[in-house]
């Protein structure tokens, strides 16, 4: 598909609407790609799969950037934790992509589904978890070692399978490192921004981005991202927790469906 081509008007309007919704979900709890990427695959049957992936990144990086800026004005992200996570995630994503070319992703999908179910139930039965920040190993080397290791593993997942990476970041930041859901969401945006930027460099270099469509969807993603971040800040960690449970529930169903299919 030509990099500067556009779909027909109804399809374009639908994709922009999906981008707004995806930006909102991504800003609150991660997982916007669960909406935006399938929509691109369905709406652009003539495009190469890599073009859909690249255009999704072009749109989502704009929304993530806007959400990151919105969060940073009210909820300071922990950059000292985010930076080692993002560097490790970039390395892990490359390793995951290499693994995917040698070992089918279906080998890992059952383990991921089981892990997500455990996390979902654990979050559901512990309503107080993530309501306030209570860091584990604060200021100690162990805190940053765990964050780096988590970034590496989540990056590998992103390179291997992909959907719900932002939700996995939220899981680790809340349940392992002890952040509140709100601050975890703010910190996760920094990590997402870094990994998306690394992916965009590759996609742009290979000429895979549908630039006009990606730019228009990016506007929608920014709108959704700003609205989602402001809503999360206003309503607090309980709201982020509820959206997180809903998004992870959808992710479980999506991966289970792929597994059965």
C-alpha positions as CSV (number, residue, x, y, z in Angstrom):
1,X,0.0,0.0,0.0
2,X,1.3,3.5,-0.9
3,X,2.7,5.2,2.2
4,X,0.7,8.4,1.4
5,X,-2.6,6.6,0.5
6,X,-5.8,6.9,2.5
7,X,-8.7,4.6,2.9
8,X,-12.3,5.8,1.9
9,X,-13.9,8.4,4.1
10,X,-16.1,6.1,6.3
11,X,-13.1,3.8,7.0
12,X,-10.9,6.8,7.9
13,X,-13.5,8.2,10.3
14,X,-13.8,4.8,12.0
15,X,-10.0,4.5,12.3
16,X,-9.7,7.9,13.9
17,X,-12.5,7.1,16.3
18,X,-10.7,3.9,17.3
19,X,-7.5,5.8,17.7
20,X,-9.2,8.2,20.2
21,X,-10.5,5.2,22.2
22,X,-7.2,3.4,22.0
23,X,-5.4,6.6,23.3
24,X,-7.8,6.8,26.2
25,X,-7.3,3.1,27.2
26,X,-3.5,3.3,26.8
27,X,-3.3,6.5,28.9
28,X,-5.2,5.0,31.8
29,X,-4.1,1.4,32.0
30,X,-2.2,0.4,28.8
31,X,-3.5,-1.9,26.2
32,X,-4.7,0.5,23.6
33,X,-3.1,-1.7,20.9
34,X,-5.8,-4.3,21.6
35,X,-8.2,-1.9,19.9
36,X,-6.1,0.0,17.3
37,X,-4.0,-2.8,15.8
38,X,-6.9,-5.2,14.9
39,X,-8.8,-2.3,13.5
40,X,-5.9,-1.5,11.1
41,X,-5.6,-5.1,10.0
42,X,-9.4,-5.3,9.3
43,X,-9.7,-1.8,7.7
44,X,-6.6,-2.1,5.5
45,X,-6.8,-5.5,3.8
46,X,-4.5,-4.4,1.0
47,X,-1.7,-3.2,3.3
48,X,1.2,-5.4,4.3
49,X,1.1,-6.6,8.0
50,X,4.3,-4.6,8.8
51,X,2.5,-1.4,7.5
52,X,-0.3,-1.9,10.0
53,X,2.2,-2.5,12.8
54,X,4.2,0.6,11.8
55,X,1.2,2.8,11.4
56,X,-0.1,1.7,14.8
57,X,3.2,2.7,16.4
58,X,3.2,6.1,14.6
59,X,-0.2,6.8,16.0
60,X,0.4,5.4,19.5
61,X,3.7,7.1,20.1
62,X,2.0,10.5,19.7
63,X,-0.8,9.5,22.2
64,X,1.8,8.1,24.6
65,X,3.9,11.3,24.4
66,X,0.8,13.5,25.1
67,X,-0.3,11.3,28.0
68,X,3.3,11.3,29.4
69,X,3.3,15.1,29.3
70,X,-0.1,15.3,30.9
71,X,0.8,12.9,33.7
72,X,4.1,14.7,34.4
73,X,2.4,17.9,35.3
74,X,0.4,16.4,38.2
75,X,1.8,12.9,38.9
76,X,5.6,12.8,38.7
77,X,6.8,9.6,37.0
78,X,9.7,7.8,38.6
79,X,12.3,8.4,35.8
80,X,15.1,6.7,37.8
81,X,13.1,3.5,37.6
82,X,11.7,4.0,34.1
83,X,15.0,4.6,32.4
84,X,16.7,1.2,33.2
85,X,13.3,-0.5,32.4
86,X,13.1,1.1,29.0
87,X,16.7,0.3,28.1
88,X,16.3,-3.3,29.1
89,X,12.9,-3.5,27.3
90,X,14.5,-2.3,24.0
91,X,17.1,-5.1,24.3
92,X,14.4,-7.6,25.4
93,X,12.2,-6.7,22.4
94,X,15.0,-7.4,20.0
95,X,15.6,-10.7,21.7
96,X,11.9,-11.5,21.6
97,X,11.7,-10.8,17.9
98,X,14.7,-13.1,17.3
99,X,13.1,-15.8,19.4
100,X,9.8,-15.5,17.5
101,X,11.6,-16.3,14.3
102,X,13.0,-19.5,15.8
103,X,10.3,-20.7,18.2
104,X,6.5,-20.3,17.6
105,X,4.8,-17.8,19.9
106,X,2.1,-20.4,20.5
107,X,4.6,-22.2,22.8
108,X,4.5,-19.3,25.2
109,X,0.8,-18.2,24.9
110,X,-0.6,-20.8,27.4
111,X,1.9,-19.6,30.1
112,X,1.0,-16.0,29.4
113,X,-2.7,-16.7,29.7
114,X,-2.3,-18.6,33.0
115,X,-0.1,-15.8,34.4
116,X,-2.6,-13.1,33.4
117,X,-5.5,-15.0,35.1
118,X,-3.4,-15.2,38.3
119,X,-2.7,-11.5,38.2
120,X,-6.3,-10.6,37.4
121,X,-7.7,-12.7,40.3
122,X,-4.9,-11.4,42.7
123,X,-5.8,-7.8,41.8
124,X,-9.5,-8.4,42.1
125,X,-9.3,-10.0,45.6
126,X,-6.9,-7.3,46.9
127,X,-8.8,-4.0,46.5
128,X,-6.3,-2.1,48.6
129,X,-3.3,-3.0,46.4
130,X,-2.0,0.0,44.5
131,X,-4.1,2.6,46.2
132,X,-1.1,4.2,47.7
133,X,2.6,4.1,46.8
134,X,4.6,2.0,49.2
135,X,7.9,1.2,47.4
136,X,9.7,-2.0,48.0
137,X,13.5,-1.7,48.4
138,X,13.3,2.1,48.0
139,X,16.6,3.6,47.1
140,X,18.3,0.2,47.1
141,X,20.1,-1.5,44.3
142,X,17.6,-4.3,44.4
143,X,14.7,-2.0,43.4
144,X,16.5,-1.1,40.1
145,X,17.7,-4.7,39.5
146,X,14.1,-5.9,39.7
147,X,12.9,-3.0,37.5
148,X,15.6,-3.8,34.9
149,X,14.9,-7.5,34.9
150,X,11.2,-6.8,34.5
151,X,11.8,-4.4,31.6
152,X,13.9,-7.1,29.8
153,X,11.2,-9.8,30.3
154,X,8.3,-7.4,29.2
155,X,10.4,-6.3,26.3
156,X,10.8,-9.9,25.2
157,X,7.1,-10.4,25.5
158,X,6.5,-7.3,23.3
159,X,8.9,-8.6,20.6
160,X,7.4,-12.1,20.8
161,X,3.6,-11.5,21.2
162,X,2.9,-7.8,21.7
163,X,-0.6,-7.1,22.9
164,X,-1.0,-5.7,26.4
165,X,2.6,-4.7,27.0
166,X,1.5,-1.5,28.9
167,X,-0.7,-3.6,31.2
168,X,2.3,-5.9,32.0
169,X,4.3,-2.8,32.9
170,X,1.5,-1.7,35.3
171,X,1.4,-5.2,36.8
172,X,5.1,-5.1,37.7
173,X,5.1,-1.5,38.9
174,X,2.2,-2.0,41.2
175,X,2.4,-5.6,42.5
176,X,6.2,-6.1,42.5
177,X,7.7,-2.6,43.0
178,X,4.9,-1.1,45.1
179,X,3.7,1.9,43.2
180,X,0.1,3.2,43.3
181,X,-1.9,2.5,40.2
182,X,-1.8,6.2,39.3
183,X,2.0,6.7,39.7
184,X,2.6,3.3,38.0
185,X,0.5,4.4,35.0
186,X,2.5,7.7,34.8
187,X,5.9,5.8,35.0
188,X,4.8,3.1,32.5
189,X,4.1,5.9,30.0
190,X,7.8,6.9,30.0
191,X,8.8,3.2,29.3
192,X,6.2,2.9,26.6
193,X,7.4,6.2,25.0
194,X,11.0,4.8,24.8
195,X,10.1,1.5,23.4
196,X,7.7,3.0,20.8
197,X,10.4,5.4,19.7
198,X,12.9,2.6,19.2
199,X,10.4,0.7,17.1
200,X,9.5,3.8,15.1
201,X,13.2,4.3,14.1
202,X,13.2,0.8,12.6
203,X,9.8,1.2,10.9
204,X,10.7,4.6,9.5
205,X,14.0,3.3,8.2
206,X,12.3,0.4,6.3
207,X,9.7,2.7,4.8
208,X,6.8,0.8,6.4
209,X,4.8,3.7,7.9
210,X,1.6,4.9,6.2
211,X,2.4,8.5,7.1
212,X,-0.8,10.4,6.2
213,X,-3.1,7.8,7.8
214,X,-0.7,7.5,10.8
215,X,-0.6,11.3,11.2
216,X,-4.4,11.6,11.2
217,X,-4.8,8.7,13.7
218,X,-2.0,10.2,15.8
219,X,-4.2,13.3,16.3
220,X,-7.0,11.1,17.5
221,X,-4.6,9.2,19.8
222,X,-3.4,12.4,21.3
223,X,-7.0,13.5,22.0
224,X,-7.7,10.2,23.7
225,X,-4.4,10.1,25.5
226,X,-4.9,13.6,27.1
227,X,-8.5,12.9,28.1
228,X,-7.5,9.5,29.6
229,X,-4.6,10.9,31.5
230,X,-6.7,13.8,32.9
231,X,-9.5,11.4,33.9
232,X,-7.0,9.1,35.6
233,X,-5.5,12.0,37.5
234,X,-8.9,13.3,38.6
235,X,-10.4,10.0,39.6
236,X,-7.3,8.4,41.1
237,X,-5.9,4.9,41.6
238,X,-9.2,3.2,42.1
239,X,-10.4,4.3,38.7
240,X,-7.1,3.1,37.1
241,X,-7.5,-0.2,38.9
242,X,-11.0,-0.8,37.5
243,X,-9.9,0.0,33.9
244,X,-6.8,-2.2,34.4
245,X,-9.1,-5.2,35.5
246,X,-11.3,-4.6,32.4
247,X,-8.3,-4.4,30.0
248,X,-6.5,-7.4,31.4
249,X,-9.8,-9.4,31.2
250,X,-10.1,-8.5,27.5
251,X,-6.4,-9.5,27.0
252,X,-7.0,-12.9,28.6
253,X,-10.0,-13.5,26.4
254,X,-8.0,-12.4,23.3
255,X,-5.0,-14.6,24.0
256,X,-7.2,-17.5,24.9
257,X,-9.2,-17.1,21.7
258,X,-6.0,-17.1,19.7
259,X,-4.8,-20.2,21.5
260,X,-8.1,-22.1,20.8
261,X,-8.2,-20.9,17.3
